[in-house]
Amino acid sequence: PTPPAPFDHRIVSAKRVGISNYYNVNEGEILGGGRFGQVHKCEEKATGLKLAAKIIKAQGPKQKDEVKNEINVMNQLNHVNLIQLYDAFESKNDIVLVMEYVEGGELFDRIIDENYNLTEMDTISFIKQICKGIQYMHQMYILHLDLKPENILCVNRKANQIKIIDFGLARRYKPREKLRVNFGTPEFLAPEVVNYEFVSFPTDMWSLGVIAYMLLTGLSPFLGDDDNETLNNILACNWDFEDEEFRDVSDEAKDFISKLLIKEKCWRLSATAALKHPWLTDHKLHCKLQ
């Protein structure tokens, strides 16, 4: 099997020294960004290893604890479809996570790129890998809680290999503690998040359904004219296959999505069940789609 990263899995804790002692961070080369800050390309001085430095603004103890939660979560995750953590540094105003570098860009960019023809077989390959990453996380009792195409990176421009990133909102699932969350990007939120009800493993599976819908059609199933309308669409579980973009999509793909975008979370497929679904496993179907 492919090793999860170009380095062995490591258990990282934030060092209280300057990152520049060990790494050259390329301030000019921004790989991405988000609610937290920016990601830059960097290189380990001792080895020349190319890596990515995620610089997270964290001033108060609460913000620092949130980033330490992210480190803690990543320390537990050793899987080829999950981005791997290499090192971390803490200073007064920020914490820097040094991570595996992948060059293929966001999966989101492939969805919106007119020149990139995303076939149903491509989508099957992407969804299978996302599902394997989720399955592994769930086996480790970790919920991602922020799955969306922007948080899935392609390893390179040519192949279809992907990695899930951004464990900033991830949480350990403790069956005895009921977990409620209020964050995330409106169009990808599950009904239980919008309603501030208990979240669990199926919460990530709802997001997988939204991602599958988007990869197949380029459309967002719940997106309204504003956030309020989007959230109402989610709560009403208001979506369908009426758009002409679904004309050439297989019945198996539609069945897969129908078993994830279900308001009642206990009825959604688990990651393990999803990996056994005919859409992801049926060779005859795959031959037909080639």
Secondary structure, 3 states (H helix, E strand, C coil): CCCCCCCCCCCCCCECCCHHHCEEEEEEEEEEECCCEEEEEEEECCCCCEEEEEEEECCCHHHHHHHHHHHHHHHCCCCCCECCEEEEEECCCEEEEEEECCCCCEHHHHHHCCCCCCCHHHHHHHHHHHHHHHHHHHHCCEECCCCCHHHEEECCCCCCCEEECCCCCCEECCCCCCCCCCCCCHHHCCHHHHCCCCCCHHHHHHHHHHHHHHHHHCCCCCCCCCHHHHHHHHHCCCCCCCCHHHCCCCHHHHHHHHCCCCCCHHHCCCHHHHHHCHHHHCHHHHHHHC
